[in-house]
């Protein structure tokens, strides 16, 4: 295999110039020379020895993407459209910058910290971290970190967090339901107690009730199981005992909303004639659902794009205008909510 010295000789430049081109350091090489060396590298089909680069430069060119997710018997995280989309966009954004993505999924913050230190990753992107885990990462790891969808106390530590206007999104949906004549609304999510983005969304629902002069205690939070069998058994009991209390069910994810529509359909319960259902995300489940799901729209791809851009600014030690980024949301009307105001 051709060596860096041989590449340098062929290109008529120094070995250090070849190394700068391989590492994408365009600010250290003239543009014309940079393109010339890139052409030589491509023609030679040169593949750098990443292990050697790591040992020599203490630079891995690896970005760690960590998802704090409990290992579950019935679920693979990639099955969730939110995670599959965001992982795909993160990989693309990292790769086009000349870096590699290492994906690590664990419910243990200590395990994730050990991985990050042992692989000497150049930066971390962390998804859905608990408040205590986020603080632990910032205290234990001395490297650039960007969080996505993480809610935690600001304890003075530097961090970047890319998230969503979760509270506003839930407000918009609850306001929509109220205007459609719904007064008894149940919110449903996988989490007990509700925390993070779920808690923000629940508070957004409460904000809407208050603004419209409705008692907050008319809003119920219902914890549902991530396990398919347990969740569907719960729905069967729910239909017999509690569903008549509500005119609308607001799920904090499209995945669970569409799953409920299908399960209820099998029990002879039709949406929206018998019960209205809405979700949050506007992912592929919402577009494929029949009736088409009424949901809160967010751009999952934008979260990934912003997160990677912010991380590379941290790596380059560039100043950041905003360390807290909350992307906007909107309401996507579907066919799964009945208009009770006309009755």
VENVENRA-V506428 format. One record per residue. SS is DSSP state (H for helix, E for strand, L for the rest). PHI is phi in whole degrees, -180 to 180 (NA if undefined). Layout:
# VENVENRA-V506428
SS/PHI  SS/PHI
This chain:
# VENVENRA-V506428
L/NA  L/-64  L/-101  H/-62  H/-62  H/-67  H/-62  H/-62  H/-64  H/-68  H/-87  L/73  L/-131  L/-81  H/-57  H/-66  H/-67  H/-62  H/-62  H/-62  H/-68  H/-59  L/-95  L/71  L/-86  H/-67  H/-75  H/-105  L/-134  L/-59  H/-57  H/-64  H/-66  H/-58  H/-66  H/-63  H/-67  H/-58  H/-65  H/-63  H/-62  H/-65  H/-64  H/-82  L/53  L/-75  L/-121  L/-68  L/-83  H/-65  H/-63  H/-67  H/-60  H/-63  H/-66  H/-79  H/-107  L/54  L/-134  L/-88  L/58  E/-114  E/-107  E/-85  E/-112  E/-112  E/-117  E/-85  L/-137  L/-66  L/-68  L/-118  L/-65  L/-100  L/-133  L/-111  H/-59  H/-69  H/-69  L/-79  H/-58  H/-60  H/-72  H/-65  H/-69  H/-68  H/-65  H/-62  H/-71  H/-59  H/-61  H/-65  H/-65  H/-73  H/-66  L/-68  L/-94  L/84  L/-115  E/-120  E/-103  E/-112  E/-95  E/-136  E/-121  E/-161  L/-89  L/-100  H/-64  H/-62  H/-66  H/-66  H/-64  H/-61  H/-62  H/-60  H/-73  H/-71  H/-92  L/52  L/-65  L/-82  E/-172  E/-129  E/-119  E/-118  E/-108  L/54  L/-90  L/-70  H/-55  H/-65  H/-65  H/-61  H/-63  H/-64  H/-60  H/-67  H/-83  H/-96  L/-117  L/-99  L/-159  E/-63  E/-134  E/-123  E/-99  E/-123  L/55  L/-115  L/-119  L/-156  L/-72  L/-80  L/-102  L/90  L/-81  L/-73  L/-161  E/-125  E/-134  E/-107  E/-142  E/-135  L/-77  H/-59  H/-64  H/-65  H/-61  H/-68  H/-60  H/-59  H/-68  H/-65  H/-60  H/-61  H/-63  H/-62  H/-66  L/-87  L/94  L/-86  L/-124  L/-113  E/-121  E/-109  E/-104  E/-132  E/-158  L/-87  L/167  L/-148  L/-77  L/-70  L/-148  H/58  H/-63  H/-63  H/-67  H/-60  H/-69  H/-63  H/-66  H/-65  H/-62  H/-65  H/-59  H/-66  H/-60  H/-63  H/-64  L/-95  L/70  L/-102  L/-65  H/-64  H/-72  H/-80  E/-96  E/-110  E/-103  E/-121  E/-85  L/-116  L/-82  L/-73  L/-79  H/-55  H/-65  H/-67  H/-66  H/-71  H/-66  H/-62  H/-62  H/-62  H/-71  H/-62  H/-62  H/-79  H/-114  L/-127  H/-61  H/-64  H/-70  L/-119  L/-104  E/-146  E/-118  E/-106  E/-88  L/-84  L/-154  H/-65  H/-54  H/-74  H/-64  H/-70  H/-60  H/-68  H/-58  H/-66  H/-63  H/-67  H/-59  H/-65  L/-97  L/86  L/-100  L/-107  L/-102  L/-100  L/-61  L/-95  L/-159  E/-91  E/-135  E/-138  E/-135  E/-150  E/145  L/62  L/-96  H/-62  H/-63  H/-64  H/-73  H/-91  L/-69  L/-132  L/-66  L/-62  L/-73  E/-81  E/-152  E/-95  E/-89  L/-136  L/-104  H/-65  H/-61  H/-61  H/-58  H/-66  H/-63  H/-63  H/-62  H/-66  H/-61  H/-66  H/-63  H/-71  H/-69  H/-64  H/-61  L/-81  L/59  L/-88  L/-69  L/-111  L/-72  L/-131  L/-97  E/-115  E/-117  E/-118  E/-79  L/-74  L/-133  E/-150  E/-99  E/-111  L/-72  L/-122  L/-120  L/-99  L/-119  L/-83  L/-86  H/-84  H/-69  H/-91  L/-105
